[in-house]
Amino acid sequence: MPTINELQHAGNRAAARAVPAAPPLTTISEAASKRSNRRHLLIGALASIGVLAVVAPLTVLRVGDGATEVVAAGAGAAPTAVTQPADPVAPLAGVSDSESEPSEESETGSSDESETGTVAPHGLFGSEGLFGLDGQDSSLSVQIVRGDSAGQAAERAAADADEVIEQDGITVWIQADGAEGTASVLAEPDLFVAVTGPGELIDALAAAATSQKEFLAPWFLADAWPEGVPESPHAPLIPNLDEMFSEDLKERMEERFGDGFFDEEGFESGFLGWSDSDSCISIEIGGSNLTFSEGCNP
Amino acid sequence: MPLDFETWYKAEYPRLVNTLAMVVGGRALAADAAAEACVRALSRWDRVGRMERPGGWVYRVALNEARRRAKRRTTEYRLLTEHLPLSPTSSPPVEGDVELWAAVAELPDRTREVVVLRYVADLTEPAIADALGIRRGSVATLLRRAHSRLGEQLDPHHQTEEMQTEELIHADNQ
């Protein structure tokens, strides 16, 4: 039996084996810089998906024509029939790889075949959702503005804000209006995300934004912290996408956006494919329906 | 005082590549995943460098990246690389340790990962727990099992503590 000492020596010999030359530090630095920029975009994108999945476990059902998707949402509800969109659309299973870019939705083929999905019993953060919201009674709007309009949208949000939260260099504007409120953030100079929903949700957002978990906390993602890594102000900031999303949601989103969507890179390229240029995306959740659309007015 | 990235990078890169290669197989893949993990580490070094166990974080990222890349490899790509000539760095394990690492390779995946992270990456048990996202107690248990299994494989006359105890009890009863 090898002793611990023998294993350690063997391990050190294995570790010292010649490897291809390490990439120059300048190469690593340049890539890291690019990655930081992309990451800010990713956080904004994650935010909107996180919001959607927090509010209601989702089952993506259909891809809508005219860049509109309708999905069923709801916690623990019976399978929900989705209102037929104006134009019949192809079920997700029929979406080919070439359609993985969301911006190409309007060019996809169509089918009358209807699909009613089983609502996922467990959502992103467990069966009870987050903040006690079950998704059944909540109406939520997520607006993502890319490009030059993002700055203008942020200026308006700042002007309308009742509360401003500064967190790790990110400013979150809170606008509360009784039963409804809006939380907005300029995640990147050209990326603005605003969430409008029930007052309690926005209150929770504001509370989360001031927590110690920095950055992702304002967008509900703190619970996705990698298991086993200490939660502290210096905790790593990579969300473990595998742990964040329910298997059902992952499967269906990957069907829609392509294999590997839930890897960071796939997520970035897939989700941000919606907003390659100056554009605005609106995501509406109401009752058991959830709608993505492009072309909203920022 | 945060760890200096350049110092850490130069010291740890070869170990990182060798560790990944032994966990996921394929030195080219390991080198790519290691480089990507280092990029991610540098982009967050203000936090990673202050961590109690930056190695746990980096190896976790690197292992995830290596597995992701391995998963994404197409059959065609695998076939292609299989026919490429081996690079000088694709050498077998260090002479004298071939039998040992062959035995390690026979271990169940998670056990093998723990062994490689412990003895090749030279991570502490808490850092291994961070890297694999498992409890520290599980790391200790897996290491114990690994030692026992390696003993059985490398030494036909090896007896685990449990076996020795059973024999003693048996002898006493007689």
Interface residues (C-beta under 8 A of the other chain):
Chain A: M1 P2 I4 E6 L7 Q8 A10 G11 N12 R13 A14 A15 A16 R17 A18 V19 P20 A22 P23 L25 I28 S29 A31 A32 S33 R35 S36 R39 P226 E227 G228 V229 P230 H234 A235 P236 L237 I238 N240 G260 D263
Chain B: E6 Y9 K10 Y13 P14 R15 V17 N18 T19 M22 R27 A28 A31 A35 C38 V39 R40 L42 S43 R44 R47 V48 R50 M51 E52 G56 W57 R60 V61 N64 R68 R72 S87 P88 T89 S91 P93 V94 D97 L100 W101 V115 V116 R118 Y119 V120 A121 D122 A129 D130 L132 G133 I134 R135 H147 L150 G151 L154 D155 H158
